[in-house]
Amino acid sequence: MLFAAICLDKPGHVELRLSTRAAHLAFLEAHAPSIKLGGPFLDDNDKPVGSLLILDCADAAAARSLLDGDPYAKAGLFESVALRPWRRVVGAAL
């Protein structure tokens, strides 16, 4: 089942994001079969302010568990994380 994870950073935490980025990318690589698409939200100055991930997990509990293991989440980067079931209607197949 596909899920959209909408993760918004705490204001003023760009340095925490940058210092944790290598561990975050390694985590994404290690979980690549479950992560179909992802990338940062940007502010007006092209600075990252959050993340969008499309996850393929058995259920919401598995998706939440995956998100909780992300180094960004463990470092306390996110102000909020919304997890929603998602269905692809248009665009390339994931």
N, CA, C and O atoms as a GROMACS GRO file, in nm:
protein
  376
    1MET      N    1   0.085  -0.117   0.000
    1MET     CA    2   0.000   0.000   0.000
    1MET      C    3   0.090   0.124   0.000
    1MET      O    4   0.192   0.127   0.067
    2LEU      N    5   0.050   0.223  -0.075
    2LEU     CA    6   0.128   0.347  -0.083
    2LEU      C    7   0.082   0.448   0.022
    2LEU      O    8  -0.037   0.460   0.052
    3PHE      N    9   0.179   0.522   0.075
    3PHE     CA   10   0.154   0.627   0.173
    3PHE      C   11   0.237   0.749   0.136
    3PHE      O   12   0.350   0.736   0.089
    4ALA      N   13   0.180   0.867   0.158
    4ALA     CA   14   0.254   0.992   0.145
    4ALA      C   15   0.290   1.038   0.286
    4ALA      O   16   0.203   1.050   0.372
    5ALA      N   17   0.417   1.064   0.307
    5ALA     CA   18   0.465   1.119   0.434
    5ALA      C   19   0.504   1.264   0.409
    5ALA      O   20   0.592   1.292   0.327
    6ILE      N   21   0.439   1.354   0.479
    6ILE     CA   22   0.465   1.497   0.466
    6ILE      C   23   0.528   1.542   0.597
    6ILE      O   24   0.462   1.553   0.700
    7CYS      N   25   0.658   1.569   0.591
    7CYS     CA   26   0.737   1.600   0.710
    7CYS      C   27   0.782   1.746   0.701
    7CYS      O   28   0.853   1.784   0.608
    8LEU      N   29   0.742   1.825   0.797
    8LEU     CA   30   0.779   1.967   0.799
    8LEU      C   31   0.881   1.992   0.908
    8LEU      O   32   0.862   1.952   1.023
    9ASP      N   33   0.991   2.059   0.871
    9ASP     CA   34   1.099   2.087   0.965
    9ASP      C   35   1.058   2.192   1.068
    9ASP      O   36   0.973   2.276   1.043
   10LYS      N   37   1.122   2.184   1.184
   10LYS     CA   38   1.110   2.292   1.282
   10LYS      C   39   1.176   2.415   1.223
   10LYS      O   40   1.282   2.404   1.160
   11PRO      N   41   1.117   2.531   1.240
   11PRO     CA   42   1.179   2.653   1.186
   11PRO      C   43   1.321   2.672   1.240
   11PRO      O   44   1.350   2.646   1.357
   12GLY      N   45   1.410   2.718   1.151
   12GLY     CA   46   1.547   2.748   1.191
   12GLY      C   47   1.634   2.627   1.214
   12GLY      O   48   1.737   2.637   1.282
   13HIS      N   49   1.598   2.512   1.160
   13HIS     CA   50   1.674   2.390   1.182
   13HIS      C   51   1.748   2.340   1.057
   13HIS      O   52   1.772   2.220   1.043
   14VAL      N   53   1.782   2.430   0.967
   14VAL     CA   54   1.853   2.390   0.844
   14VAL      C   55   1.986   2.324   0.878
   14VAL      O   56   2.022   2.224   0.815
   15GLU      N   57   2.058   2.376   0.975
   15GLU     CA   58   2.189   2.318   1.011
   15GLU      C   59   2.173   2.175   1.062
   15GLU      O   60   2.256   2.089   1.030
   16LEU      N   61   2.069   2.147   1.141
   16LEU     CA   62   2.045   2.011   1.187
   16LEU      C   63   2.017   1.920   1.068
   16LEU      O   64   2.067   1.807   1.063
   17ARG      N   65   1.937   1.967   0.974
   17ARG     CA   66   1.909   1.889   0.853
   17ARG      C   67   2.038   1.858   0.778
   17ARG      O   68   2.062   1.744   0.739
   18LEU      N   69   2.122   1.960   0.758
   18LEU     CA   70   2.245   1.941   0.682
   18LEU      C   71   2.343   1.849   0.753
   18LEU      O   72   2.409   1.768   0.689
   19SER      N   73   2.352   1.860   0.884
   19SER     CA   74   2.446   1.777   0.959
   19SER      C   75   2.401   1.631   0.969
   19SER      O   76   2.482   1.543   0.996
   20THR      N   77   2.273   1.606   0.947
   20THR     CA   78   2.217   1.471   0.956
   20THR      C   79   2.192   1.411   0.817
   20THR      O   80   2.152   1.296   0.805
   21ARG      N   81   2.216   1.488   0.713
   21ARG     CA   82   2.179   1.448   0.577
   21ARG      C   83   2.246   1.318   0.531
   21ARG      O   84   2.180   1.234   0.471
   22ALA      N   85   2.375   1.301   0.558
   22ALA     CA   86   2.444   1.180   0.512
   22ALA      C   87   2.381   1.055   0.574
   22ALA      O   88   2.359   0.955   0.505
   23ALA      N   89   2.351   1.060   0.703
   23ALA     CA   90   2.287   0.946   0.769
   23ALA      C   91   2.146   0.924   0.713
   23ALA      O   92   2.104   0.809   0.696
   24HIS      N   93   2.074   1.031   0.686
   24HIS     CA   94   1.940   1.022   0.627
   24HIS      C   95   1.946   0.955   0.490
   24HIS      O   96   1.866   0.866   0.461
   25LEU      N   97   2.039   0.998   0.406
   25LEU     CA   98   2.051   0.939   0.272
   25LEU      C   99   2.090   0.792   0.278
   25LEU      O  100   2.041   0.712   0.199
   26ALA      N  101   2.178   0.756   0.371
   26ALA     CA  102   2.215   0.615   0.389
   26ALA      C  103   2.093   0.533   0.434
   26ALA      O  104   2.074   0.420   0.389
   27PHE      N  105   2.012   0.590   0.521
   27PHE     CA  106   1.889   0.524   0.566
   27PHE      C  107   1.795   0.502   0.447
   27PHE      O  108   1.741   0.393   0.431
   28LEU      N  109   1.777   0.604   0.365
   28LEU     CA  110   1.690   0.590   0.248
   28LEU      C  111   1.741   0.482   0.155
   28LEU      O  112   1.663   0.401   0.104
   29GLU      N  113   1.871   0.479   0.133
   29GLU     CA  114   1.931   0.376   0.046
   29GLU      C  115   1.908   0.237   0.103
   29GLU      O  116   1.875   0.144   0.029
   30ALA      N  117   1.924   0.221   0.233
   30ALA     CA  118   1.905   0.091   0.298
   30ALA      C  119   1.760   0.044   0.290
   30ALA      O  120   1.734  -0.076   0.296
   31HIS      N  121   1.668   0.137   0.276
   31HIS     CA  122   1.525   0.103   0.271
   31HIS      C  123   1.464   0.132   0.134
   31HIS      O  124   1.344   0.154   0.122
   32ALA      N  125   1.547   0.133   0.032
   32ALA     CA  126   1.505   0.169  -0.103
   32ALA      C  127   1.383   0.091  -0.154
   32ALA      O  128   1.300   0.151  -0.222
   33PRO      N  129   1.368  -0.038  -0.125
   33PRO     CA  130   1.249  -0.107  -0.176
   33PRO      C  131   1.117  -0.048  -0.125
   33PRO      O  132   1.014  -0.060  -0.192
   34SER      N  133   1.119   0.014  -0.008
   34SER     CA  134   0.997   0.070   0.050
   34SER      C  135   0.979   0.218   0.021
   34SER      O  136   0.873   0.274   0.049
   35ILE      N  137   1.081   0.282  -0.035
   35ILE     CA  138   1.075   0.426  -0.060
   35ILE      C  139   1.071   0.448  -0.211
   35ILE      O  140   1.171   0.432  -0.280
   36LYS      N  141   0.955   0.484  -0.260
   36LYS     CA  142   0.934   0.496  -0.404
   36LYS      C  143   0.975   0.630  -0.460
   36LYS      O  144   1.014   0.641  -0.577
   37LEU      N  145   0.966   0.734  -0.378
   37LEU     CA  146   0.993   0.870  -0.425
   37LEU      C  147   1.016   0.956  -0.303
   37LEU      O  148   0.956   0.935  -0.198
   38GLY      N  149   1.104   1.052  -0.316
   38GLY     CA  150   1.126   1.141  -0.202
   38GLY      C  151   1.207   1.262  -0.240
   38GLY      O  152   1.277   1.264  -0.342
   39GLY      N  153   1.197   1.364  -0.156
   39GLY     CA  154   1.276   1.484  -0.176
   39GLY      C  155   1.230   1.593  -0.082
   39GLY      O  156   1.128   1.581  -0.015
   40PRO      N  157   1.309   1.701  -0.076
   40PRO     CA  158   1.278   1.808   0.018
   40PRO      C  159   1.177   1.909  -0.035
   40PRO      O  160   1.168   1.933  -0.156
   41PHE      N  161   1.102   1.968   0.057
   41PHE     CA  162   1.027   2.089   0.028
   41PHE      C  163   1.127   2.204   0.041
   41PHE      O  164   1.219   2.198   0.122
   42LEU      N  165   1.109   2.309  -0.039
   42LEU     CA  166   1.202   2.422  -0.040
   42LEU      C  167   1.129   2.551  -0.008
   42LEU      O  168   1.011   2.568  -0.040
   43ASP      N  169   1.200   2.644   0.057
   43ASP     CA  170   1.143   2.776   0.080
   43ASP      C  171   1.172   2.866  -0.040
   43ASP      O  172   1.224   2.819  -0.141
   44ASP      N  173   1.140   2.992  -0.030
   44ASP     CA  174   1.159   3.086  -0.141
   44ASP      C  175   1.305   3.107  -0.178
   44ASP      O  176   1.335   3.158  -0.286
   45ASN      N  177   1.396   3.067  -0.089
   45ASN     CA  178   1.541   3.082  -0.114
   45ASN      C  179   1.607   2.948  -0.146
   45ASN      O  180   1.729   2.935  -0.136
   46ASP      N  181   1.527   2.848  -0.184
   46ASP     CA  182   1.575   2.714  -0.217
   46ASP      C  183   1.641   2.642  -0.100
   46ASP      O  184   1.724   2.553  -0.120
   47LYS      N  185   1.605   2.679   0.022
   47LYS     CA  186   1.655   2.611   0.142
   47LYS      C  187   1.553   2.503   0.181
   47LYS      O  188   1.433   2.528   0.175
   48PRO      N  189   1.600   2.384   0.220
   48PRO     CA  190   1.507   2.278   0.258
   48PRO      C  191   1.432   2.310   0.386
   48PRO      O  192   1.490   2.361   0.482
   49VAL      N  193   1.302   2.281   0.385
   49VAL     CA  194   1.216   2.309   0.501
   49VAL      C  195   1.126   2.190   0.536
   49VAL      O  196   1.035   2.203   0.618
   50GLY      N  197   1.151   2.077   0.474
   50GLY     CA  198   1.069   1.959   0.500
   50GLY      C  199   1.096   1.853   0.396
   50GLY      O  200   1.185   1.868   0.312
   51SER      N  201   1.020   1.746   0.403
   51SER     CA  202   1.040   1.633   0.312
   51SER      C  203   0.906   1.575   0.270
   51SER      O  204   0.807   1.579   0.344
   52LEU      N  205   0.905   1.520   0.151
   52LEU     CA  206   0.793   1.440   0.102
   52LEU      C  207   0.849   1.304   0.065
   52LEU      O  208   0.946   1.295  -0.011
   53LEU      N  209   0.788   1.198   0.118
   53LEU     CA  210   0.826   1.062   0.082
   53LEU      C  211   0.701   0.986   0.040
   53LEU      O  212   0.596   1.000   0.102
   54ILE      N  213   0.713   0.908  -0.065
   54ILE     CA  214   0.608   0.814  -0.102
   54ILE      C  215   0.661   0.676  -0.064
   54ILE      O  216   0.762   0.629  -0.117
   55LEU      N  217   0.590   0.611   0.028
   55LEU     CA  218   0.632   0.483   0.083
   55LEU      C  219   0.542   0.372   0.035
   55LEU      O  220   0.422   0.391   0.014
   56ASP      N  221   0.600   0.255   0.016
   56ASP     CA  222   0.524   0.134  -0.017
   56ASP      C  223   0.544   0.038   0.099
   56ASP      O  224   0.647  -0.028   0.110
   57CYS      N  225   0.444   0.031   0.187
   57CYS     CA  226   0.452  -0.050   0.308
   57CYS      C  227   0.326  -0.135   0.322
   57CYS      O  228   0.223  -0.105   0.261
   58ALA      N  229   0.334  -0.238   0.402
   58ALA     CA  230   0.220  -0.329   0.421
   58ALA      C  231   0.100  -0.258   0.479
   58ALA      O  232  -0.014  -0.286   0.442
   59ASP      N  233   0.125  -0.165   0.572
   59ASP     CA  234   0.016  -0.094   0.637
   59ASP      C  235   0.070   0.034   0.701
   59ASP      O  236   0.190   0.061   0.694
   60ALA      N  237  -0.019   0.112   0.762
   60ALA     CA  238   0.021   0.239   0.822
   60ALA      C  239   0.120   0.219   0.936
   60ALA      O  240   0.210   0.301   0.954
   61ALA      N  241   0.106   0.112   1.012
   61ALA     CA  242   0.198   0.086   1.123
   61ALA      C  243   0.339   0.064   1.071
   61ALA      O  244   0.436   0.113   1.130
   62ALA      N  245   0.353  -0.010   0.961
   62ALA     CA  246   0.485  -0.034   0.903
   62ALA      C  247   0.543   0.095   0.846
   62ALA      O  248   0.663   0.120   0.859
   63ALA      N  249   0.459   0.177   0.784
   63ALA     CA  250   0.506   0.306   0.731
   63ALA      C  251   0.552   0.397   0.844
   63ALA      O  252   0.655   0.463   0.833
   64ARG      N  253   0.475   0.401   0.953
   64ARG     CA  254   0.511   0.486   1.068
   64ARG      C  255   0.642   0.436   1.131
   64ARG      O  256   0.726   0.517   1.170
   65SER      N  257   0.658   0.306   1.141
   65SER     CA  258   0.781   0.249   1.196
   65SER      C  259   0.902   0.287   1.110
   65SER      O  260   1.007   0.321   1.163
   66LEU      N  261   0.885   0.281   0.980
   66LEU     CA  262   0.993   0.322   0.889
   66LEU      C  263   1.028   0.469   0.910
   66LEU      O  264   1.145   0.504   0.921
   67LEU      N  265   0.928   0.553   0.916
   67LEU     CA  266   0.952   0.697   0.937
   67LEU      C  267   1.021   0.724   1.071
   67LEU      O  268   1.109   0.810   1.079
   68ASP      N  269   0.982   0.652   1.174
   68ASP     CA  270   1.041   0.672   1.306
   68ASP      C  271   1.190   0.636   1.309
   68ASP      O  272   1.264   0.687   1.393
   69GLY      N  273   1.234   0.550   1.218
   69GLY     CA  274   1.374   0.511   1.212
   69GLY      C  275   1.462   0.605   1.133
   69GLY      O  276   1.585   0.592   1.135
   70ASP      N  277   1.403   0.701   1.065
   70ASP     CA  278   1.479   0.797   0.985
   70ASP      C  279   1.567   0.883   1.076
   70ASP      O  280   1.518   0.936   1.176
   71PRO      N  281   1.695   0.898   1.044
   71PRO     CA  282   1.782   0.984   1.125
   71PRO      C  283   1.730   1.126   1.143
   71PRO      O  284   1.754   1.187   1.248
   72TYR      N  285   1.660   1.181   1.046
   72TYR     CA  286   1.601   1.313   1.063
   72TYR      C  287   1.500   1.311   1.179
   72TYR      O  288   1.500   1.401   1.263
   73ALA      N  289   1.415   1.209   1.183
   73ALA     CA  290   1.316   1.198   1.291
   73ALA      C  291   1.386   1.177   1.425
   73ALA      O  292   1.350   1.240   1.525
   74LYS      N  293   1.485   1.090   1.427
   74LYS     CA  294   1.558   1.062   1.552
   74LYS      C  295   1.630   1.185   1.605
   74LYS      O  296   1.645   1.201   1.726
   75ALA      N  297   1.674   1.273   1.514
   75ALA     CA  298   1.745   1.395   1.555
   75ALA      C  299   1.649   1.505   1.601
   75ALA      O  300   1.693   1.608   1.652
   76GLY      N  301   1.519   1.484   1.582
   76GLY     CA  302   1.421   1.584   1.623
   76GLY      C  303   1.404   1.698   1.524
   76GLY      O  304   1.367   1.809   1.562
   77LEU      N  305   1.432   1.671   1.396
   77LEU     CA  306   1.424   1.775   1.294
   77LEU      C  307   1.280   1.819   1.266
   77LEU      O  308   1.256   1.937   1.241
   78PHE      N  309   1.187   1.726   1.270
   78PHE     CA  310   1.052   1.756   1.221
   78PHE      C  311   0.962   1.820   1.326
   78PHE      O  312   0.956   1.776   1.441
   79GLU      N  313   0.893   1.924   1.283
   79GLU     CA  314   0.788   1.986   1.364
   79GLU      C  315   0.661   1.903   1.357
   79GLU      O  316   0.587   1.891   1.455
   80SER      N  317   0.636   1.845   1.238
   80SER     CA  318   0.518   1.761   1.220
   80SER      C  319   0.544   1.657   1.111
   80SER      O  320   0.623   1.679   1.019
   81VAL      N  321   0.476   1.544   1.125
   81VAL     CA  322   0.482   1.438   1.025
   81VAL      C  323   0.339   1.389   1.004
   81VAL      O  324   0.275   1.338   1.095
   82ALA      N  325   0.290   1.407   0.882
   82ALA     CA  326   0.157   1.357   0.846
   82ALA      C  327   0.176   1.237   0.755
   82ALA      O  328   0.254   1.241   0.660
   83LEU      N  329   0.105   1.131   0.784
   83LEU     CA  330   0.112   1.010   0.704
   83LEU      C  331  -0.028   0.983   0.650
   83LEU      O  332  -0.123   0.970   0.728
   84ARG      N  333  -0.040   0.975   0.519
   84ARG     CA  334  -0.170   0.957   0.455
   84ARG      C  335  -0.163   0.844   0.351
   84ARG      O  336  -0.066   0.837   0.275
   85PRO      N  337  -0.264   0.757   0.347
   85PRO     CA  338  -0.272   0.662   0.236
   85PRO      C  339  -0.278   0.740   0.105
   85PRO      O  340  -0.338   0.847   0.099
   86TRP      N  341  -0.215   0.687   0.001
   86TRP     CA  342  -0.204   0.760  -0.125
   86TRP      C  343  -0.222   0.663  -0.241
   86TRP      O  344  -0.181   0.547  -0.233
   87ARG      N  345  -0.283   0.711  -0.348
   87ARG     CA  346  -0.302   0.631  -0.468
   87ARG      C  347  -0.252   0.708  -0.588
   87ARG      O  348  -0.292   0.823  -0.608
   88ARG      N  349  -0.166   0.647  -0.668
   88ARG     CA  350  -0.119   0.708  -0.791
   88ARG      C  351  -0.230   0.702  -0.896
   88ARG      O  352  -0.288   0.596  -0.919
   89VAL      N  353  -0.258   0.815  -0.957
   89VAL     CA  354  -0.358   0.821  -1.062
   89VAL      C  355  -0.292   0.857  -1.195
   89VAL      O  356  -0.325   0.800  -1.298
   90VAL      N  357  -0.201   0.953  -1.192
   90VAL     CA  358  -0.131   0.994  -1.314
   90VAL      C  359   0.018   0.994  -1.288
   90VAL      O  360   0.063   0.996  -1.173
   91GLY      N  361   0.094   0.993  -1.396
   91GLY     CA  362   0.239   0.994  -1.384
   91GLY      C  363   0.295   0.855  -1.397
   91GLY      O  364   0.221   0.757  -1.408
   92ALA      N  365   0.426   0.847  -1.396
   92ALA     CA  366   0.495   0.720  -1.413
   92ALA      C  367   0.461   0.626  -1.298
   92ALA      O  368   0.444   0.670  -1.184
   93ALA      N  369   0.452   0.498  -1.327
   93ALA     CA  370   0.426   0.399  -1.224
   93ALA      C  371   0.541   0.396  -1.125
   93ALA      O  372   0.657   0.410  -1.163
   94LEU      N  373   0.508   0.377  -0.999
   94LEU     CA  374   0.610   0.372  -0.895
   94LEU      C  375   0.649   0.229  -0.872
   94LEU      O  376   0.735   0.202  -0.788
   0.00000   0.00000   0.00000
